[in-house]
Amino acid sequence: MNGTKIIGMVLAVVLVAFVFASVALAQTNAGILNGQWFKLSLSMKGYVIDNASDAVLKKGGGSAHAYLHMVYDGTKQWYTITTCMQDMNNDTIWYKNTGAPISIDNIYGATYPEVWEFDANNLQFDGGFANGGNTYYVYPTFYTKITPDKANPAKLTNATISNVGCMVYVDIGTGGYGTGSCTIKGSLVPAAKVGTTVPLGCQ
């Protein structure tokens, strides 16, 4: 990825962090989303830019479905997030990508709900770049609505992800790139349904 092409995007994402920084506190049950799967909907709109001339070639957009898996490290106090997306040209192939860890310092809300600010980190969604698909680098801020068990607050009952802000860089592999905005939202896949809902290529 050409880093100079997204510097403005990254700076904008960093600015969002200052908005939420004042509410960052030690969290109750920080690891409640450990091991959880979400089914995601990702939509994007923006423009395709020519690498050589920086000319705007066209306007575009689209949507895709993917899966997201969260793993919490209580010692380091961060979440590692893995995305899984289907090959655009072969329904039997899925691609997994694990991003840089997200510290709980970037997850705001001492209790629920929470706002996750990814700062300069991104979630990578691979649609099969080597097979003619696109690779999406998503810089999100999202809101998690978390419902714990009433009798056991450390146990998760349900959770959803909804969009606060999102920017995307698209590697299109044809001498150009895409840049624009995105929306990310998702719903929890209950543990009992992971085996039948989440594709084997993602598990």
N, C-alpha and C positions, 0 to 999 in steps of 0.2 A: 504494500500500500504506500502511496506517496504521502508522507507525513505532512508536507506543506499544504496539501489540499484540504486537510481536515483541521488545521490549527484553529481556525475560527470556530468550528464545531466544538472542539475540546474546551476552548476558553468559555464558550457559552455554557457548557455542561458544568464546568468548575464554578461558574457564577451561581448556578442553582444551589450548589452546596452551601453557600453563604446564607441563603434564604432559610435553610433548615438547620444550620449549625447551632443556633441558639436553643434548640429543643433536644439536642443529643444528650441522652442520659443513660446510666446503667440500666440494662434491660432485664425484665423479669422473664424467665424461661427463654433465654436467647436462642437455645437450640431446638425450639419446638418444631421447626420446619426441617430438621435433620432427616435425611432419607426420603423426603417427599418428592413426588412427581407431579408436574402440572402439564396439562394440555394447553398449548398456546395458540393464539391467533395473532399473526403479525401482518400489519398492513403498512404500505409505504407509498409515498408520492414525492416527486422531485424532478430533477433534471439530469440529463446525460451530458457530460462535458468531454470535449476532445482533449487528450493529453498533450498533443503537440501544439495546438493553437489556443487552447483554453476557450474555444468557442462553445457556446451552448448549442448542442445538436438537436435535442428534442426534449419534450416533457414526457414523463412516464409515471407509472405507478403499478401497484399490484398487491396481492396478498398471498399468504402462505400459512400453513399449519406446521407446528413443530412441538416438541416435547422438551421439558426442562426438569433437571434433577438437582436437588440441593443437598449438600453434605456439610455438616457443621463440625468444626474442630474446636472443642471446648478449651483446649490448652492454648491455642493461638488466637482463639476468639474471632474466627472468620468463617465465612461460608465459601465453599468452592461450588461453582455452578457449571453443570454440563448441559449443553444443548444437543438436540438430536433432530435432524431434518432429513426429509426424504429427497432422494435424487430426483431432479426434475424430469429426467428422461427414462428412469427405471424404477418402478414402484417397489421393487424388491430390495433396493439398496438404501441404507440409512447411514448418515454421517454424524459422528459424535465429536464435539469440540468442547474442551474445558478451558474456561477463561481464568484470568488472574483472580486470586481470592478477594472477596469483599469483606472488609473488616466490619465488625459490629459498630465501630465508630462512624460508619457511613450508613447505618440503619437507625433511623430516628423514630423515637417513640418509646418511652420507658415501659408503657403497656401497649395494648393493641388499640387501634391499628398502627401500622408502621409504614414509613416512607423509606424506600431503598434508593440511595443516590450512588450511582456507579462511577461518578467522578470521571477520570480519564480512562477507566477500564471499559471494556466492551464485551458484549456477548456475540460470538461468531456463529452464524447460521450458514451452513455449507449446502448448497443445492446441487452439488456435483460439478464443481468448477472444471475438473479434468474432462468431464463428459459434456461440456457445453452449457452447464448451469451457471448460476451466479453465486458469489459469496457475499454475504451481508454482514457488515460490522455495525452492530447496533449499540448505541450509547443511551441507555434508558434511565429514567427515574420513574419508579413505579410504586404503587400503593398496595399494600397487602392487607386485606381484611381477614383477620384470623379469629376463629371461633374455638376457644379451648373447651374441654370437657368441664362441666360445672363441678363435678365431684373431684376431678383431678386436673387442676389448671395447667399442669405440665404436659397433658395429653391433648393432641390436636383432634378436633372434631371436623372442622372444615376450614378452607382458606380459598381466597381468590386473589388474583393479581389484576390491577387496573392501571391505566396509563396516567402519568402525571406529565411527563415530557419525554421525547424520544427523537434522536437524530440518527441517521443511517448513512453509511458510506458503502457503495456497492461496487465490487470489483467485477466488471463485465468482460474483461479479457479481450477486448477488441480495439485496443488503443485508446480507450476512454474509461470513464468511471461515472458512477451515479452518486448524487448527493441530495439529501432532502430530509423530510420529516417522516416519522413513523408512529405507529400506535401498537402497543403491546398489551395484551390482556390474556388471562388464562384462568383455569379452574383446576382445583385439586383432583388428582386421580386417587380415589380411596385405596388404601393399602391392599384391601381384599380384591380389588379389580386391576391392580397393576399388571398381573400376569396375563390377563386377557385384553387389556386396553392398550398398554404400552407395547409397541412393536418389539419383537425379539432382537432386532438389530440395534435397538437403543438400550436394552437392559444389560 
